């Protein structure tokens, strides 16, 4: 039922199981999961809490509760749940990132960065942490360092268009218009210097140099 998206049917089936055994953990967990997919987040939390009443600590129930609380914008409650998980698993990167996101929503960006750093210490290529650290730095008006992390996220996932746009805007804040243009085209920082230098050498604008490079690259592929 879950695989076919029959969430109402899934929830109703779980209710039948719970009518026979109100402490059926699988039925409780799957009720919460079905309700999340039905966007009934308050109800999902009720079932997560029922699991946690039976079992003091349950990672799956806590993460479903966190997801539901995020949807309800109850960020202080998210932080409480995240801290419970971290008491049991001090290296849970999903939880570090979720905690960071809630801190961002509460405009506590410096604290959020601490948790993204914890994720990146474990996995330096974690795109969620890279992007959200960049966003946090941007909120703190640390545009130069934010560019570095937008760039790292883009290296990990070249299709990440939002990183290119955000990086471009950060360059604009620094008054670096040529770099802002190149960033918007998806150019990495390491490649910008040569394009700008070639434009100066060829006595043309960075825009024209970039277009020429693109034309040459297409011609070489033919």
QUIBELGI-V155455 format. One record per helix or strand of 3 or more residues. SS is the DSSP state (alpha for helix, beta for strand). FROM is the first residue (numbers start at 1). LEN is the number of residues. Records with the same first field share a line. If there is no record, write none. Layout:
SS->FROM-LEN  FROM-LEN
This chain:
alpha->7-14  25-13  41-14  59-13  75-14  93-13  109-14  127-13  143-14  161-13  177-8  189-13  206-16
